[in-house]
Amino acid sequence: MNPLRTLLFLAWLFTLFLLWQNWVLFEARRAPATPVPADSPEESAAERPSVPGDLPLIDVERGQLQASPPPAEALVEVESDLLRLRFSPRGASLVGAELLAYPIDPRRPEPVVELLGESPTLFHVAQSGWIGPDGVLPDHLARFTALDGPRRLEGERLDLRFVWEDPDHHLRLERTWRIHRGSYVLELIDRWTHSGETARRLHPYHQLLRSPPPRPSAFSFTNPELYSFVGAAWWSPEARFEKLAFEDFARSPIASPRSVERGWIAMLQHYFVAAWIPSTEHPFQLQTAVSEPGRFLIRAIGPGILLEPGASHESRARLYVGPKLQKLLPEVAEGLDLTVDYGIFTIFAKPLFWLLEFFHRLLGNWGLAIIALTVLIKLAFYKLSEAQYRSMAKLRKLQPRLEALKERYGDDRQKLNQAMLELYRKEKINPLGGCLPILIQIPVFIALYWVLLESVELRQAPFFGWIRDLSAKDPYYVLPVLNGIAMWLTQRLSPSPGMDPLQQRVMQTLPILFAVLFAFFPSGLVLYWTVNGVLGLAQQWYILRKFEGSARRA
């Protein structure tokens, strides 16, 4: 098989794979989520206690949550060096989070990414509450009172305190949200006091509730939000990392609670994550659900505690609200770095990102890091590429004899191919030698594609000149054109034995095809492929000249 013909086949195959993969994702995003029927015959009444938004909740010792949502109230706003947060007195819930270090437009500091919110286009909140058998405990819609205190972080930490009290049952809960400087982790500290005469059974729970993002109106390679996973996820030592896309909530919800020894629950989206990390001292019950309005929930229900009369109890949990920074996430919780989801190419993508990060620390620019990574990969495959180009040099030398064979056998393709294979055997030439380096580089190429799409570290990362964002397409298409030129020059140096004029014309369209295709890819990826092509062209030119010079001297 001719190496160039193989390259053309692989290029078309790769293009079709990308088109199919992203079309499937696009159609999945367009499909409306199927709500859970309120009167499913498969559910018993005991399994459907009334809860806010008709969200089903496991019956914990017959404890139920408040049935109807209360009216909106004034929010409490708090700001740290990294976060601008909004808390609701109802449930002392976190209902708004803006990431101050991540602007929407790199040229302007505002507006910034809003990870949590209650707007019509973004409903995404973090809630926590308590349930028990008698229904007197504060759920995530209970009325809390915000205590006086600072609302802007001045020192190393800020404590925002809320209080809930039930004088009739002699219960008091003080809820503290603790915010630290330089951190996306919020601590939730619940302190119970009980001055009554009857012991109370308490179950804490933490949940994330959100609506899906707006559906894309059109299929596009240039919108990374289209390809990245959006939905719920959780991690435990037993099951490791699991995901549930919004479109799968109705088909495969975790309605019966699943016991999790220790771990976390999260809502994922492109570049960012919100994750509850309950106390690791005790297991929790995991549950997911979808409601009629199209809001999706993942919940962790903690173990019950018995609050004796005159006793107190403290419960802690953490909430991560921020970017998927790959160095930071493992320090927050075990397995949290898996929210940076490279899919089946993780085995290649993780080492690539580690190398990119190393070169970035060394060079201070992500574009230069990509170039350095390309050089390193090229050096790693140097011997393989050298064998490929030597094979091409031998084919160039045999070109006159191959043309003579074509004239001898005319249109008899079978005899021509047999004669060509016999000639290759005599001259010890492997016609498939040029395919192996290409096949090896395809997984690296796809893995780097996912690294550039999924790594928030490269979000809005500038290179030089006109390229202000390596995760977005080249605005002036300079790199795709340069890549096309490099491919065309490579073709000029590459022999095409046994190829008829029609095939040659098809091959000549390959640089144009790749130039058009790469016009819509992240510029960082096109930078890698262009530098790789230029280095390959230089290596091929050098080896061809060296081989032909040796042949003349011989």
Secondary structure as a PSIPRED ss2 file (coil, helix, strand):
# PSIPRED VFORMAT (PSIPRED V4.0)

   1 M C   1.000  0.000  0.000
   2 N C   1.000  0.000  0.000
   3 P H   0.000  1.000  0.000
   4 L H   0.000  1.000  0.000
   5 R H   0.000  1.000  0.000
   6 T H   0.000  1.000  0.000
   7 L H   0.000  1.000  0.000
   8 L H   0.000  1.000  0.000
   9 F H   0.000  1.000  0.000
  10 L H   0.000  1.000  0.000
  11 A H   0.000  1.000  0.000
  12 W H   0.000  1.000  0.000
  13 L H   0.000  1.000  0.000
  14 F H   0.000  1.000  0.000
  15 T H   0.000  1.000  0.000
  16 L H   0.000  1.000  0.000
  17 F H   0.000  1.000  0.000
  18 L H   0.000  1.000  0.000
  19 L H   0.000  1.000  0.000
  20 W H   0.000  1.000  0.000
  21 Q H   0.000  1.000  0.000
  22 N H   0.000  1.000  0.000
  23 W H   0.000  1.000  0.000
  24 V H   0.000  1.000  0.000
  25 L H   0.000  1.000  0.000
  26 F H   0.000  1.000  0.000
  27 E H   0.000  1.000  0.000
  28 A H   0.000  1.000  0.000
  29 R H   0.000  1.000  0.000
  30 R H   0.000  1.000  0.000
  31 A C   1.000  0.000  0.000
  32 P C   1.000  0.000  0.000
  33 A C   1.000  0.000  0.000
  34 T C   1.000  0.000  0.000
  35 P C   1.000  0.000  0.000
  36 V C   1.000  0.000  0.000
  37 P C   1.000  0.000  0.000
  38 A C   1.000  0.000  0.000
  39 D C   1.000  0.000  0.000
  40 S C   1.000  0.000  0.000
  41 P C   1.000  0.000  0.000
  42 E C   1.000  0.000  0.000
  43 E C   1.000  0.000  0.000
  44 S C   1.000  0.000  0.000
  45 A H   0.000  1.000  0.000
  46 A H   0.000  1.000  0.000
  47 E H   0.000  1.000  0.000
  48 R C   1.000  0.000  0.000
  49 P C   1.000  0.000  0.000
  50 S C   1.000  0.000  0.000
  51 V C   1.000  0.000  0.000
  52 P H   0.000  1.000  0.000
  53 G H   0.000  1.000  0.000
  54 D H   0.000  1.000  0.000
  55 L C   1.000  0.000  0.000
  56 P C   1.000  0.000  0.000
  57 L C   1.000  0.000  0.000
  58 I C   1.000  0.000  0.000
  59 D C   1.000  0.000  0.000
  60 V E   0.000  0.000  1.000
  61 E C   1.000  0.000  0.000
  62 R C   1.000  0.000  0.000
  63 G E   0.000  0.000  1.000
  64 Q C   1.000  0.000  0.000
  65 L C   1.000  0.000  0.000
  66 Q C   1.000  0.000  0.000
  67 A C   1.000  0.000  0.000
  68 S C   1.000  0.000  0.000
  69 P C   1.000  0.000  0.000
  70 P C   1.000  0.000  0.000
  71 P C   1.000  0.000  0.000
  72 A C   1.000  0.000  0.000
  73 E C   1.000  0.000  0.000
  74 A C   1.000  0.000  0.000
  75 L C   1.000  0.000  0.000
  76 V E   0.000  0.000  1.000
  77 E E   0.000  0.000  1.000
  78 V E   0.000  0.000  1.000
  79 E E   0.000  0.000  1.000
  80 S C   1.000  0.000  0.000
  81 D C   1.000  0.000  0.000
  82 L C   1.000  0.000  0.000
  83 L E   0.000  0.000  1.000
  84 R E   0.000  0.000  1.000
  85 L E   0.000  0.000  1.000
  86 R E   0.000  0.000  1.000
  87 F E   0.000  0.000  1.000
  88 S E   0.000  0.000  1.000
  89 P C   1.000  0.000  0.000
  90 R E   0.000  0.000  1.000
  91 G C   1.000  0.000  0.000
  92 A C   1.000  0.000  0.000
  93 S E   0.000  0.000  1.000
  94 L E   0.000  0.000  1.000
  95 V E   0.000  0.000  1.000
  96 G E   0.000  0.000  1.000
  97 A E   0.000  0.000  1.000
  98 E E   0.000  0.000  1.000
  99 L E   0.000  0.000  1.000
 100 L E   0.000  0.000  1.000
 101 A E   0.000  0.000  1.000
 102 Y E   0.000  0.000  1.000
 103 P E   0.000  0.000  1.000
 104 I C   1.000  0.000  0.000
 105 D C   1.000  0.000  0.000
 106 P C   1.000  0.000  0.000
 107 R C   1.000  0.000  0.000
 108 R C   1.000  0.000  0.000
 109 P C   1.000  0.000  0.000
 110 E C   1.000  0.000  0.000
 111 P C   1.000  0.000  0.000
 112 V E   0.000  0.000  1.000
 113 V E   0.000  0.000  1.000
 114 E E   0.000  0.000  1.000
 115 L E   0.000  0.000  1.000
 116 L E   0.000  0.000  1.000
 117 G E   0.000  0.000  1.000
 118 E E   0.000  0.000  1.000
 119 S C   1.000  0.000  0.000
 120 P C   1.000  0.000  0.000
 121 T C   1.000  0.000  0.000
 122 L C   1.000  0.000  0.000
 123 F E   0.000  0.000  1.000
 124 H E   0.000  0.000  1.000
 125 V E   0.000  0.000  1.000
 126 A E   0.000  0.000  1.000
 127 Q E   0.000  0.000  1.000
 128 S E   0.000  0.000  1.000
 129 G E   0.000  0.000  1.000
 130 W E   0.000  0.000  1.000
 131 I E   0.000  0.000  1.000
 132 G C   1.000  0.000  0.000
 133 P C   1.000  0.000  0.000
 134 D C   1.000  0.000  0.000
 135 G C   1.000  0.000  0.000
 136 V C   1.000  0.000  0.000
 137 L C   1.000  0.000  0.000
 138 P C   1.000  0.000  0.000
 139 D C   1.000  0.000  0.000
 140 H C   1.000  0.000  0.000
 141 L C   1.000  0.000  0.000
 142 A C   1.000  0.000  0.000
 143 R E   0.000  0.000  1.000
 144 F C   1.000  0.000  0.000
 145 T E   0.000  0.000  1.000
 146 A E   0.000  0.000  1.000
 147 L C   1.000  0.000  0.000
 148 D C   1.000  0.000  0.000
 149 G C   1.000  0.000  0.000
 150 P C   1.000  0.000  0.000
 151 R C   1.000  0.000  0.000
 152 R E   0.000  0.000  1.000
 153 L C   1.000  0.000  0.000
 154 E C   1.000  0.000  0.000
 155 G C   1.000  0.000  0.000
 156 E C   1.000  0.000  0.000
 157 R E   0.000  0.000  1.000
 158 L E   0.000  0.000  1.000
 159 D E   0.000  0.000  1.000
 160 L E   0.000  0.000  1.000
 161 R E   0.000  0.000  1.000
 162 F E   0.000  0.000  1.000
 163 V E   0.000  0.000  1.000
 164 W E   0.000  0.000  1.000
 165 E E   0.000  0.000  1.000
 166 D E   0.000  0.000  1.000
 167 P C   1.000  0.000  0.000
 168 D C   1.000  0.000  0.000
 169 H C   1.000  0.000  0.000
 170 H C   1.000  0.000  0.000
 171 L E   0.000  0.000  1.000
 172 R E   0.000  0.000  1.000
 173 L E   0.000  0.000  1.000
 174 E E   0.000  0.000  1.000
 175 R E   0.000  0.000  1.000
 176 T E   0.000  0.000  1.000
 177 W E   0.000  0.000  1.000
 178 R E   0.000  0.000  1.000
 179 I E   0.000  0.000  1.000
 180 H E   0.000  0.000  1.000
 181 R C   1.000  0.000  0.000
 182 G C   1.000  0.000  0.000
 183 S C   1.000  0.000  0.000
 184 Y C   1.000  0.000  0.000
 185 V E   0.000  0.000  1.000
 186 L E   0.000  0.000  1.000
 187 E E   0.000  0.000  1.000
 188 L E   0.000  0.000  1.000
 189 I E   0.000  0.000  1.000
 190 D E   0.000  0.000  1.000
 191 R E   0.000  0.000  1.000
 192 W E   0.000  0.000  1.000
 193 T E   0.000  0.000  1.000
 194 H E   0.000  0.000  1.000
 195 S C   1.000  0.000  0.000
 196 G C   1.000  0.000  0.000
 197 E C   1.000  0.000  0.000
 198 T C   1.000  0.000  0.000
 199 A C   1.000  0.000  0.000
 200 R E   0.000  0.000  1.000
 201 R E   0.000  0.000  1.000
 202 L E   0.000  0.000  1.000
 203 H E   0.000  0.000  1.000
 204 P E   0.000  0.000  1.000
 205 Y E   0.000  0.000  1.000
 206 H E   0.000  0.000  1.000
 207 Q E   0.000  0.000  1.000
 208 L E   0.000  0.000  1.000
 209 L E   0.000  0.000  1.000
 210 R E   0.000  0.000  1.000
 211 S C   1.000  0.000  0.000
 212 P C   1.000  0.000  0.000
 213 P C   1.000  0.000  0.000
 214 P C   1.000  0.000  0.000
 215 R C   1.000  0.000  0.000
 216 P C   1.000  0.000  0.000
 217 S C   1.000  0.000  0.000
 218 A C   1.000  0.000  0.000
 219 F C   1.000  0.000  0.000
 220 S C   1.000  0.000  0.000
 221 F C   1.000  0.000  0.000
 222 T C   1.000  0.000  0.000
 223 N C   1.000  0.000  0.000
 224 P H   0.000  1.000  0.000
 225 E H   0.000  1.000  0.000
 226 L H   0.000  1.000  0.000
 227 Y C   1.000  0.000  0.000
 228 S C   1.000  0.000  0.000
 229 F C   1.000  0.000  0.000
 230 V C   1.000  0.000  0.000
 231 G E   0.000  0.000  1.000
 232 A E   0.000  0.000  1.000
 233 A E   0.000  0.000  1.000
 234 W E   0.000  0.000  1.000
 235 W E   0.000  0.000  1.000
 236 S E   0.000  0.000  1.000
 237 P C   1.000  0.000  0.000
 238 E C   1.000  0.000  0.000
 239 A C   1.000  0.000  0.000
 240 R E   0.000  0.000  1.000
 241 F E   0.000  0.000  1.000
 242 E E   0.000  0.000  1.000
 243 K E   0.000  0.000  1.000
 244 L E   0.000  0.000  1.000
 245 A E   0.000  0.000  1.000
 246 F H   0.000  1.000  0.000
 247 E H   0.000  1.000  0.000
 248 D H   0.000  1.000  0.000
 249 F C   1.000  0.000  0.000
 250 A C   1.000  0.000  0.000
 251 R C   1.000  0.000  0.000
 252 S C   1.000  0.000  0.000
 253 P C   1.000  0.000  0.000
 254 I C   1.000  0.000  0.000
 255 A C   1.000  0.000  0.000
 256 S C   1.000  0.000  0.000
 257 P C   1.000  0.000  0.000
 258 R E   0.000  0.000  1.000
 259 S E   0.000  0.000  1.000
 260 V E   0.000  0.000  1.000
 261 E C   1.000  0.000  0.000
 262 R C   1.000  0.000  0.000
 263 G C   1.000  0.000  0.000
 264 W E   0.000  0.000  1.000
 265 I E   0.000  0.000  1.000
 266 A E   0.000  0.000  1.000
 267 M E   0.000  0.000  1.000
 268 L E   0.000  0.000  1.000
 269 Q C   1.000  0.000  0.000
 270 H C   1.000  0.000  0.000
 271 Y C   1.000  0.000  0.000
 272 F E   0.000  0.000  1.000
 273 V E   0.000  0.000  1.000
 274 A E   0.000  0.000  1.000
 275 A E   0.000  0.000  1.000
 276 W E   0.000  0.000  1.000
 277 I E   0.000  0.000  1.000
 278 P E   0.000  0.000  1.000
 279 S C   1.000  0.000  0.000
 280 T C   1.000  0.000  0.000
 281 E C   1.000  0.000  0.000
 282 H C   1.000  0.000  0.000
 283 P C   1.000  0.000  0.000
 284 F E   0.000  0.000  1.000
 285 Q E   0.000  0.000  1.000
 286 L E   0.000  0.000  1.000
 287 Q E   0.000  0.000  1.000
 288 T E   0.000  0.000  1.000
 289 A E   0.000  0.000  1.000
 290 V E   0.000  0.000  1.000
 291 S C   1.000  0.000  0.000
 292 E C   1.000  0.000  0.000
 293 P C   1.000  0.000  0.000
 294 G C   1.000  0.000  0.000
 295 R C   1.000  0.000  0.000
 296 F E   0.000  0.000  1.000
 297 L E   0.000  0.000  1.000
 298 I E   0.000  0.000  1.000
 299 R E   0.000  0.000  1.000
 300 A E   0.000  0.000  1.000
 301 I E   0.000  0.000  1.000
 302 G C   1.000  0.000  0.000
 303 P C   1.000  0.000  0.000
 304 G C   1.000  0.000  0.000
 305 I E   0.000  0.000  1.000
 306 L E   0.000  0.000  1.000
 307 L E   0.000  0.000  1.000
 308 E C   1.000  0.000  0.000
 309 P C   1.000  0.000  0.000
 310 G C   1.000  0.000  0.000
 311 A C   1.000  0.000  0.000
 312 S E   0.000  0.000  1.000
 313 H E   0.000  0.000  1.000
 314 E E   0.000  0.000  1.000
 315 S E   0.000  0.000  1.000
 316 R E   0.000  0.000  1.000
 317 A E   0.000  0.000  1.000
 318 R E   0.000  0.000  1.000
 319 L E   0.000  0.000  1.000
 320 Y E   0.000  0.000  1.000
 321 V E   0.000  0.000  1.000
 322 G E   0.000  0.000  1.000
 323 P E   0.000  0.000  1.000
 324 K C   1.000  0.000  0.000
 325 L C   1.000  0.000  0.000
 326 Q C   1.000  0.000  0.000
 327 K C   1.000  0.000  0.000
 328 L C   1.000  0.000  0.000
 329 L H   0.000  1.000  0.000
 330 P H   0.000  1.000  0.000
 331 E H   0.000  1.000  0.000
 332 V H   0.000  1.000  0.000
 333 A C   1.000  0.000  0.000
 334 E C   1.000  0.000  0.000
 335 G C   1.000  0.000  0.000
 336 L H   0.000  1.000  0.000
 337 D H   0.000  1.000  0.000
 338 L H   0.000  1.000  0.000
 339 T H   0.000  1.000  0.000
 340 V C   1.000  0.000  0.000
 341 D C   1.000  0.000  0.000
 342 Y C   1.000  0.000  0.000
 343 G H   0.000  1.000  0.000
 344 I H   0.000  1.000  0.000
 345 F H   0.000  1.000  0.000
 346 T H   0.000  1.000  0.000
 347 I H   0.000  1.000  0.000
 348 F H   0.000  1.000  0.000
 349 A H   0.000  1.000  0.000
 350 K H   0.000  1.000  0.000
 351 P H   0.000  1.000  0.000
 352 L H   0.000  1.000  0.000
 353 F H   0.000  1.000  0.000
 354 W H   0.000  1.000  0.000
 355 L H   0.000  1.000  0.000
 356 L H   0.000  1.000  0.000
 357 E H   0.000  1.000  0.000
 358 F H   0.000  1.000  0.000
 359 F H   0.000  1.000  0.000
 360 H H   0.000  1.000  0.000
 361 R H   0.000  1.000  0.000
 362 L H   0.000  1.000  0.000
 363 L H   0.000  1.000  0.000
 364 G C   1.000  0.000  0.000
 365 N C   1.000  0.000  0.000
 366 W H   0.000  1.000  0.000
 367 G H   0.000  1.000  0.000
 368 L H   0.000  1.000  0.000
 369 A H   0.000  1.000  0.000
 370 I H   0.000  1.000  0.000
 371 I H   0.000  1.000  0.000
 372 A H   0.000  1.000  0.000
 373 L H   0.000  1.000  0.000
 374 T H   0.000  1.000  0.000
 375 V H   0.000  1.000  0.000
 376 L H   0.000  1.000  0.000
 377 I H   0.000  1.000  0.000
 378 K H   0.000  1.000  0.000
 379 L H   0.000  1.000  0.000
 380 A H   0.000  1.000  0.000
 381 F C   1.000  0.000  0.000
 382 Y H   0.000  1.000  0.000
 383 K H   0.000  1.000  0.000
 384 L H   0.000  1.000  0.000
 385 S H   0.000  1.000  0.000
 386 E H   0.000  1.000  0.000
 387 A H   0.000  1.000  0.000
 388 Q H   0.000  1.000  0.000
 389 Y H   0.000  1.000  0.000
 390 R H   0.000  1.000  0.000
 391 S H   0.000  1.000  0.000
 392 M H   0.000  1.000  0.000
 393 A H   0.000  1.000  0.000
 394 K H   0.000  1.000  0.000
 395 L H   0.000  1.000  0.000
 396 R H   0.000  1.000  0.000
 397 K H   0.000  1.000  0.000
 398 L C   1.000  0.000  0.000
 399 Q H   0.000  1.000  0.000
 400 P H   0.000  1.000  0.000
 401 R H   0.000  1.000  0.000
 402 L H   0.000  1.000  0.000
 403 E H   0.000  1.000  0.000
 404 A H   0.000  1.000  0.000
 405 L H   0.000  1.000  0.000
 406 K H   0.000  1.000  0.000
 407 E H   0.000  1.000  0.000
 408 R H   0.000  1.000  0.000
 409 Y H   0.000  1.000  0.000
 410 G C   1.000  0.000  0.000
 411 D C   1.000  0.000  0.000
 412 D C   1.000  0.000  0.000
 413 R H   0.000  1.000  0.000
 414 Q H   0.000  1.000  0.000
 415 K H   0.000  1.000  0.000
 416 L H   0.000  1.000  0.000
 417 N H   0.000  1.000  0.000
 418 Q H   0.000  1.000  0.000
 419 A H   0.000  1.000  0.000
 420 M H   0.000  1.000  0.000
 421 L H   0.000  1.000  0.000
 422 E H   0.000  1.000  0.000
 423 L H   0.000  1.000  0.000
 424 Y H   0.000  1.000  0.000
 425 R H   0.000  1.000  0.000
 426 K H   0.000  1.000  0.000
 427 E H   0.000  1.000  0.000
 428 K C   1.000  0.000  0.000
 429 I C   1.000  0.000  0.000
 430 N C   1.000  0.000  0.000
 431 P C   1.000  0.000  0.000
 432 L C   1.000  0.000  0.000
 433 G C   1.000  0.000  0.000
 434 G C   1.000  0.000  0.000
 435 C H   0.000  1.000  0.000
 436 L H   0.000  1.000  0.000
 437 P H   0.000  1.000  0.000
 438 I H   0.000  1.000  0.000
 439 L H   0.000  1.000  0.000
 440 I H   0.000  1.000  0.000
 441 Q H   0.000  1.000  0.000
 442 I H   0.000  1.000  0.000
 443 P H   0.000  1.000  0.000
 444 V H   0.000  1.000  0.000
 445 F H   0.000  1.000  0.000
 446 I H   0.000  1.000  0.000
 447 A H   0.000  1.000  0.000
 448 L H   0.000  1.000  0.000
 449 Y H   0.000  1.000  0.000
 450 W H   0.000  1.000  0.000
 451 V H   0.000  1.000  0.000
 452 L H   0.000  1.000  0.000
 453 L H   0.000  1.000  0.000
 454 E H   0.000  1.000  0.000
 455 S C   1.000  0.000  0.000
 456 V H   0.000  1.000  0.000
 457 E H   0.000  1.000  0.000
 458 L H   0.000  1.000  0.000
 459 R C   1.000  0.000  0.000
 460 Q C   1.000  0.000  0.000
 461 A C   1.000  0.000  0.000
 462 P C   1.000  0.000  0.000
 463 F C   1.000  0.000  0.000
 464 F C   1.000  0.000  0.000
 465 G C   1.000  0.000  0.000
 466 W C   1.000  0.000  0.000
 467 I C   1.000  0.000  0.000
 468 R C   1.000  0.000  0.000
 469 D C   1.000  0.000  0.000
 470 L C   1.000  0.000  0.000
 471 S C   1.000  0.000  0.000
 472 A C   1.000  0.000  0.000
 473 K C   1.000  0.000  0.000
 474 D C   1.000  0.000  0.000
 475 P C   1.000  0.000  0.000
 476 Y C   1.000  0.000  0.000
 477 Y C   1.000  0.000  0.000
 478 V H   0.000  1.000  0.000
 479 L H   0.000  1.000  0.000
 480 P H   0.000  1.000  0.000
 481 V H   0.000  1.000  0.000
 482 L H   0.000  1.000  0.000
 483 N H   0.000  1.000  0.000
 484 G H   0.000  1.000  0.000
 485 I H   0.000  1.000  0.000
 486 A H   0.000  1.000  0.000
 487 M H   0.000  1.000  0.000
 488 W H   0.000  1.000  0.000
 489 L H   0.000  1.000  0.000
 490 T H   0.000  1.000  0.000
 491 Q H   0.000  1.000  0.000
 492 R H   0.000  1.000  0.000
 493 L H   0.000  1.000  0.000
 494 S C   1.000  0.000  0.000
 495 P C   1.000  0.000  0.000
 496 S C   1.000  0.000  0.000
 497 P C   1.000  0.000  0.000
 498 G C   1.000  0.000  0.000
 499 M C   1.000  0.000  0.000
 500 D C   1.000  0.000  0.000
 501 P H   0.000  1.000  0.000
 502 L H   0.000  1.000  0.000
 503 Q H   0.000  1.000  0.000
 504 Q H   0.000  1.000  0.000
 505 R H   0.000  1.000  0.000
 506 V H   0.000  1.000  0.000
 507 M H   0.000  1.000  0.000
 508 Q H   0.000  1.000  0.000
 509 T C   1.000  0.000  0.000
 510 L H   0.000  1.000  0.000
 511 P H   0.000  1.000  0.000
 512 I H   0.000  1.000  0.000
 513 L H   0.000  1.000  0.000
 514 F H   0.000  1.000  0.000
 515 A H   0.000  1.000  0.000
 516 V H   0.000  1.000  0.000
 517 L H   0.000  1.000  0.000
 518 F H   0.000  1.000  0.000
 519 A C   1.000  0.000  0.000
 520 F C   1.000  0.000  0.000
 521 F C   1.000  0.000  0.000
 522 P C   1.000  0.000  0.000
 523 S H   0.000  1.000  0.000
 524 G H   0.000  1.000  0.000
 525 L H   0.000  1.000  0.000
 526 V H   0.000  1.000  0.000
 527 L H   0.000  1.000  0.000
 528 Y H   0.000  1.000  0.000
 529 W H   0.000  1.000  0.000
 530 T H   0.000  1.000  0.000
 531 V H   0.000  1.000  0.000
 532 N H   0.000  1.000  0.000
 533 G H   0.000  1.000  0.000
 534 V H   0.000  1.000  0.000
 535 L H   0.000  1.000  0.000
 536 G H   0.000  1.000  0.000
 537 L H   0.000  1.000  0.000
 538 A H   0.000  1.000  0.000
 539 Q H   0.000  1.000  0.000
 540 Q H   0.000  1.000  0.000
 541 W H   0.000  1.000  0.000
 542 Y H   0.000  1.000  0.000
 543 I H   0.000  1.000  0.000
 544 L H   0.000  1.000  0.000
 545 R H   0.000  1.000  0.000
 546 K H   0.000  1.000  0.000
 547 F H   0.000  1.000  0.000
 548 E H   0.000  1.000  0.000
 549 G H   0.000  1.000  0.000
 550 S H   0.000  1.000  0.000
 551 A H   0.000  1.000  0.000
 552 R H   0.000  1.000  0.000
 553 R H   0.000  1.000  0.000
 554 A C   1.000  0.000  0.000
